[in-house]
Amino acid sequence: MELSTILQPECTTCATPGSKKKVLELISDLVAAQYPTLSAQEVFESLLAREKMGSTGIGNGIAIPHGRLANIEQPIAVLVKCTEPIPFDAIDNQPVDILFALLVPEAQCQEHLATLSAMAEKLSDKQIVKQLRKTQDETELYQVIAG
């Protein structure tokens, strides 16, 4: 799967959110700004509900927050590079600086797993992660992940 099919450049950002809650709010605000049929609150609640089941911090400074939404037809992704790593309760107890959030249609369970798998695979590539961390702005960030 090409991540560029679910990630728009406008949903790619470099930021200093400061906390897990704030970065989830940032992700929710980015989605709501690009998809007017979605509210930031419903996106945030979906992401938060998943985090309550266990952290989506997969280690090595990376998290893949995700959730399901009833009123979308296609998966939506958001990429955030934190200028300062934030505590995220990751499995290796390390702070997170790269977050790839995914929102999927509620009914698409198999597609959801396949998309998560594709993202995790891409983010397990040390060269890609190194390039992501070196980027200076949103444009570079998007080009590295979509390339």
Secondary structure as a PSIPRED ss2 file (coil, helix, strand):
# PSIPRED VFORMAT (PSIPRED V4.0)

   1 M C   1.000  0.000  0.000
   2 E C   1.000  0.000  0.000
   3 L H   0.000  1.000  0.000
   4 S H   0.000  1.000  0.000
   5 T H   0.000  1.000  0.000
   6 I C   1.000  0.000  0.000
   7 L E   0.000  0.000  1.000
   8 Q E   0.000  0.000  1.000
   9 P E   0.000  0.000  1.000
  10 E E   0.000  0.000  1.000
  11 C E   0.000  0.000  1.000
  12 T E   0.000  0.000  1.000
  13 T E   0.000  0.000  1.000
  14 C E   0.000  0.000  1.000
  15 A E   0.000  0.000  1.000
  16 T C   1.000  0.000  0.000
  17 P C   1.000  0.000  0.000
  18 G C   1.000  0.000  0.000
  19 S C   1.000  0.000  0.000
  20 K H   0.000  1.000  0.000
  21 K H   0.000  1.000  0.000
  22 K H   0.000  1.000  0.000
  23 V H   0.000  1.000  0.000
  24 L H   0.000  1.000  0.000
  25 E H   0.000  1.000  0.000
  26 L H   0.000  1.000  0.000
  27 I H   0.000  1.000  0.000
  28 S H   0.000  1.000  0.000
  29 D H   0.000  1.000  0.000
  30 L H   0.000  1.000  0.000
  31 V H   0.000  1.000  0.000
  32 A H   0.000  1.000  0.000
  33 A H   0.000  1.000  0.000
  34 Q H   0.000  1.000  0.000
  35 Y C   1.000  0.000  0.000
  36 P C   1.000  0.000  0.000
  37 T C   1.000  0.000  0.000
  38 L C   1.000  0.000  0.000
  39 S C   1.000  0.000  0.000
  40 A H   0.000  1.000  0.000
  41 Q H   0.000  1.000  0.000
  42 E H   0.000  1.000  0.000
  43 V H   0.000  1.000  0.000
  44 F H   0.000  1.000  0.000
  45 E H   0.000  1.000  0.000
  46 S H   0.000  1.000  0.000
  47 L H   0.000  1.000  0.000
  48 L H   0.000  1.000  0.000
  49 A H   0.000  1.000  0.000
  50 R H   0.000  1.000  0.000
  51 E H   0.000  1.000  0.000
  52 K H   0.000  1.000  0.000
  53 M H   0.000  1.000  0.000
  54 G C   1.000  0.000  0.000
  55 S C   1.000  0.000  0.000
  56 T C   1.000  0.000  0.000
  57 G E   0.000  0.000  1.000
  58 I E   0.000  0.000  1.000
  59 G E   0.000  0.000  1.000
  60 N C   1.000  0.000  0.000
  61 G C   1.000  0.000  0.000
  62 I E   0.000  0.000  1.000
  63 A E   0.000  0.000  1.000
  64 I C   1.000  0.000  0.000
  65 P C   1.000  0.000  0.000
  66 H E   0.000  0.000  1.000
  67 G E   0.000  0.000  1.000
  68 R E   0.000  0.000  1.000
  69 L E   0.000  0.000  1.000
  70 A C   1.000  0.000  0.000
  71 N C   1.000  0.000  0.000
  72 I C   1.000  0.000  0.000
  73 E C   1.000  0.000  0.000
  74 Q C   1.000  0.000  0.000
  75 P C   1.000  0.000  0.000
  76 I E   0.000  0.000  1.000
  77 A E   0.000  0.000  1.000
  78 V E   0.000  0.000  1.000
  79 L E   0.000  0.000  1.000
  80 V E   0.000  0.000  1.000
  81 K E   0.000  0.000  1.000
  82 C E   0.000  0.000  1.000
  83 T E   0.000  0.000  1.000
  84 E E   0.000  0.000  1.000
  85 P E   0.000  0.000  1.000
  86 I E   0.000  0.000  1.000
  87 P C   1.000  0.000  0.000
  88 F C   1.000  0.000  0.000
  89 D C   1.000  0.000  0.000
  90 A C   1.000  0.000  0.000
  91 I C   1.000  0.000  0.000
  92 D C   1.000  0.000  0.000
  93 N C   1.000  0.000  0.000
  94 Q C   1.000  0.000  0.000
  95 P C   1.000  0.000  0.000
  96 V E   0.000  0.000  1.000
  97 D E   0.000  0.000  1.000
  98 I E   0.000  0.000  1.000
  99 L E   0.000  0.000  1.000
 100 F E   0.000  0.000  1.000
 101 A E   0.000  0.000  1.000
 102 L E   0.000  0.000  1.000
 103 L E   0.000  0.000  1.000
 104 V E   0.000  0.000  1.000
 105 P E   0.000  0.000  1.000
 106 E C   1.000  0.000  0.000
 107 A C   1.000  0.000  0.000
 108 Q C   1.000  0.000  0.000
 109 C H   0.000  1.000  0.000
 110 Q H   0.000  1.000  0.000
 111 E H   0.000  1.000  0.000
 112 H H   0.000  1.000  0.000
 113 L H   0.000  1.000  0.000
 114 A H   0.000  1.000  0.000
 115 T H   0.000  1.000  0.000
 116 L H   0.000  1.000  0.000
 117 S H   0.000  1.000  0.000
 118 A H   0.000  1.000  0.000
 119 M H   0.000  1.000  0.000
 120 A H   0.000  1.000  0.000
 121 E H   0.000  1.000  0.000
 122 K H   0.000  1.000  0.000
 123 L H   0.000  1.000  0.000
 124 S C   1.000  0.000  0.000
 125 D C   1.000  0.000  0.000
 126 K H   0.000  1.000  0.000
 127 Q H   0.000  1.000  0.000
 128 I H   0.000  1.000  0.000
 129 V H   0.000  1.000  0.000
 130 K H   0.000  1.000  0.000
 131 Q H   0.000  1.000  0.000
 132 L H   0.000  1.000  0.000
 133 R H   0.000  1.000  0.000
 134 K H   0.000  1.000  0.000
 135 T C   1.000  0.000  0.000
 136 Q C   1.000  0.000  0.000
 137 D C   1.000  0.000  0.000
 138 E H   0.000  1.000  0.000
 139 T H   0.000  1.000  0.000
 140 E H   0.000  1.000  0.000
 141 L H   0.000  1.000  0.000
 142 Y H   0.000  1.000  0.000
 143 Q H   0.000  1.000  0.000
 144 V H   0.000  1.000  0.000
 145 I H   0.000  1.000  0.000
 146 A H   0.000  1.000  0.000
 147 G C   1.000  0.000  0.000
